[in-house]
C-alpha cells in the first residue's frame, strides 16, 4: 500500500515531467521552506520563491526530465533520490543528482532539505 507521502512525491515528479508549474506548486504548502545546506544561497522561503525558481527551470530546460531513483517514507519524513536532466536553451547539457528530504503533512510539502549537485 502506498503512503500518502509517496503519492505526493509521485505527483511532484509527474508535474515536473509534464512541465506543469501549477500542478507542481500544488504539491507545496504556501509557507514552504526549502533549505540547501551545501548551498544556502539557494534556500527557498514560500511558494512564490518556488514558483520563480521552477518557472525558470522549465523555461530554460525545455526537455527537463526527472527520474525518481529511490523513495523511502518514515512517519512524516520522506527521502527521495533523484536524477534531473535535460538540454538547456543554449544547447548545454543539464544534470543534477542527489537526495531530497521532505516533510509532508496534509498532502503538501511543508519543508525540504535538498542535496542536489551537478551530474
N, C-alpha and C positions, 0 to 999 in steps of 0.2 A: 504494500500500500504506500502510495506517495504521500509525503508530508506536505502541508500547505506551504512550507518554506521552499521545498524543491519545486513546487508548481510556480511560485513567484520567480525563481531563478530561470526556469524554462520559459516563462512568459517574457522575461527580460531578454533572454537570448533570441527568442523568436522576433521580438521587436527590433533588436539590433540587426538581425539578418534581413528583416523587411525594410530597414531604414525608416521605421515608423516612430518618429520622435514622440508623438503624443502617447502611443501605447507604451513606449519606453519610460516616459515620465510618469505614467500611471503606476509604475512599479515602485515609486519612491514616495515617502511621506513628505508633506510640504516643508517640514522643518529638518529634512535630511541633513546629516553631517558626514562628509566623506573625508577621511584622513589618508594621506600618502606619507607614512612615516619616513621613508627614504627621501622623499621629495616634498617637503611641507609647503613649498610654494604652489603646489597643485591642489591643496586642500579645497574642498567644496563645501560651502555653507548655504543650504537652502536649495530649493528646487530650481530657481531661476539660474543659479550658477551651473547646475547640471544641464539645464536647457541650453545655455550658451556653449558649454563645452561639447556636448554631443551633437548639437546642430552643426557646429564647425567640423566635427569629426565626420558626420555623414556627408557634408558638403565637400570636404577636402579629400575624402576617400570614397569615391562613388561606388566602388565594389567592396566596401568594408564587409568582412565576414567574421563571425565569432564562433569558435569551437569550444564547447564545454567538455573538458577532458576528464574531470573528476568532480564529484559533488558529495559532500557529507553534511549531515544535519545533526546537531547536538542541542537539544532544547530550542532556544530562540536564536542560536548562532549557526550560521551556515558557512561552510568553507567550500570555495569553488576554484578549480584550476582552469585557466583559460588560455587560448591562443587566439589573438585578434590579428587579422592580416588583411591586406588589400594593396591597391596601387593608388598612390596619391595623384592628384591632378597634374603635377609636374612630371609624372612618369616614374618617380622613385618608389621603391617598394616600402611598405609599412608593415611592421610586425612587432607585436608585443606578446610576451608570455609572462604568466605569473599567477598569483593567488589573490583572491578577494575574500575577506572575512566579513560577513554581512549579519547585521542584527535585523531580524524580520519580525514584525508584530502586525497583527490585523491585516495580513496580506500586503504589507508595504515595507520597503527597506527603510529603516529608521536611521541606520548608521552603517558605515563601511570603513574598512581598512584595506587599502589597495597596495599590493606589492607587485606591480606590473613593470616590466623592464623590456627594453628593445630586444628583439629576437633576430 
